[in-house]
Amino acid sequence: MRRNQNKVTFIAYGAVIAALYVVLTLPFASIAYGVIQFRIAEALTILPFFTPAAIPGLTIGCFLSNLLGGSVIDAVFGSLATLIGAVLSYALRRHKWLVCVPPILSNTLIIPWVLRYAYGAPETIPYLMFSIGISEIVAVGILGNLLLTALQPLRNMLFEKCSA
């Protein structure tokens, strides 16, 4: 019985995180997609620090956001970038301030290629990497770390039932 309860809790946390990602992306579509983009939802990519349920939650949230607001190619490869970032962030969870690095790097290295080949962006790959990199540094490095700092005192209350 306890094992099933843990699975349900894990799925529920992941679903809430996925929903938050979508809700923080789609209403801001005008700035969330394109060559110069800023996704507020990317701040959530620090959540693997608190719970492994964030890995599927972020991946599914990104997939749905990109499918609904972008393209199938964006949904597949954008979600892959998010999955890589989330898994590596979870692996670095013992190093609080490094948790933001994997999502920044994975998106900076993968998303420019999506923009170039899925959307036909005429900008060079280095320019796209710079553009996405700056966006990720602000969204994840600054907003994400502010979120991490704000959630830290609430860690046991919010994530105790769904931590590794």
C-alpha positions, 0 to 999 in steps of 0.5 A: 500500500505504501509503495502505491501511495509513493507512486501516486504522490510522484505522479501527482508532483510531476503532473503539477510541475508539468502543468505549472510549466505549461501555464508559465509558458503558453500565456507568454507565447509572444516572448516564449518562442522564437530566436530571442525568447524568454521562458519564465517556466525555465525557472522551474528547472531547478526543481530536480534539486528538491524532487526527482518527480520534477524530471518527468514533470519538466519534460512533459511540461516542455513537450506540451508547451512546445507542441501547443505553441511550437512544432513537433520537432520543437516538442521532441528536441526541446523536451530532450534538452529539458530532460537532459538538463533535468537529469543532470540537475538531479545528479548535481542536487548535492551542489545547490548552486550547480543545479542551474548549470545543466539546463542552461547548457543543454538548452544553449547547445540544443535549441539553436539547432531547433530554431535553425532547422525546425523554424528556418531561423536565418541567424547563425548558430553562434548567434542563436547560442548566444541569444538562448544562452543569455535567456537561460542565464536570466531565466534559470541562473537568476530567476531559478536560483531566486526560486530555489532560495525561496523554496529552500525553507519550505523544502520539508513541507513541500517536497518531503513526501516526494524526495529521493 
